[in-house]
Amino acid sequence: MKNKHPFWTKLDWRGPRPLTLRELIMKSNFDTMMEIIIDFHSKMANQGGAFLKACYCIRDMKVKAHSEDYILAKYDSEYNEPYIGVLEGLNWHECLGYPVKRAKDLHCTDTKLAAICLWHLTFYGFTPKEQKEEAERYFERAERERRNDEIYLADDLYDDEYVKEAAWSGRTRIQDEVLERLFTPEEIVEIKRIRKEKLDEENARYDAAEAEERQQLEQEAALKLELRKKAEQEKREEWYRKRRQSRWKNRGKKRRR
């Protein structure tokens, strides 16, 4: 079926080489890709404009060609769908130039594979700029919640049994009004104690991981510095050695004169 969208680039799809990610998406019919995306995520029915905008961005973006890196599409037996790994958050300038290679056990149309790639690359139809803005908002919100301990379970989203289980586990902060409705004052004190212990353990684990990562980076920096000094020393010794040899040769020439 021919594309009815005028912005699709005219490229030569023939030849033994695998298509790049951009070529795979550009050669596929947009309406068919959207049907596939909506089929496995019905909430995307109203996001056609966002995905179309992302396709314009894919068409106009300057792409870096790659000879070694590629995307391997496999067959996921659990979901009966193509599996391409993680594309979310990658640099579009680079990953759009990756060839898309198929595993031997993968049997699907190029359009379906392109739809899967478009879904993961755009992550709900976001362009790179929109992805960055959304990620910044998410991390800012997560950091604020973690700093102020604002995470809670909304009373109208979960049943009482789930809220009670989450409260006693200490993994989630519950709104005070929900605690007062479901627990006695003594139980609320115990629940908050458990929650505090969980937070202290989590913060200690994060601090230990950050300290270990910082120590590892310092060791790597020290090793690089040592290797650089060693290389400079060897280079300096080699220069002196060649200088001595040159002087010795020139000395012999003067004597023969």
C-alpha angles and dihedrals in degrees: 000000000000122000114253093195110100096208096068108116119241106236134160105254095180125101138072097277119099118250119259118241092258093048091049092053095041094052093052126088110256097214091052092049090052091050089054093046092049090047093064096032113030093187089071091071090099095043099076092111091053093051091046090052089050090052090054088052091049091050096050099039121108107241129206113224118230130202100182110026118074144159115250114208113205136179115259106208093189095061098021090233138112113272120209103168122235121339098153112113096011122134106266093207088065108030094049087064094052114111112239109227124190126224115232093249094053115101115172139114122274089242093057091047089048090051091052090049093047091050094051096039096052097032099215093350100301123152116224091264092050091046090054093048092047092048091050091051091047096050092043090052093045092049092048091049092047093047096046096032091235098150110119142154113252111232093224096053104054134042122245095256092056092047092051092049092048092047095052092045090059092219095116135038113238124209113259093236090055092049091050091052097048106031142045120247091256091051091048091055090050093046092052090048090053090047092052091050090051091050092048091051091048093048091047090051091050092048091050091049092049091048091050092048091048091049091049091051091049091051091049091049091049091049092050090049091050092049091048091051090048091050091049091049092051090047091050092048091049090052092052091046093053090046092054091048091050092050091048092052093047090049091057092051092053091052093052090054 
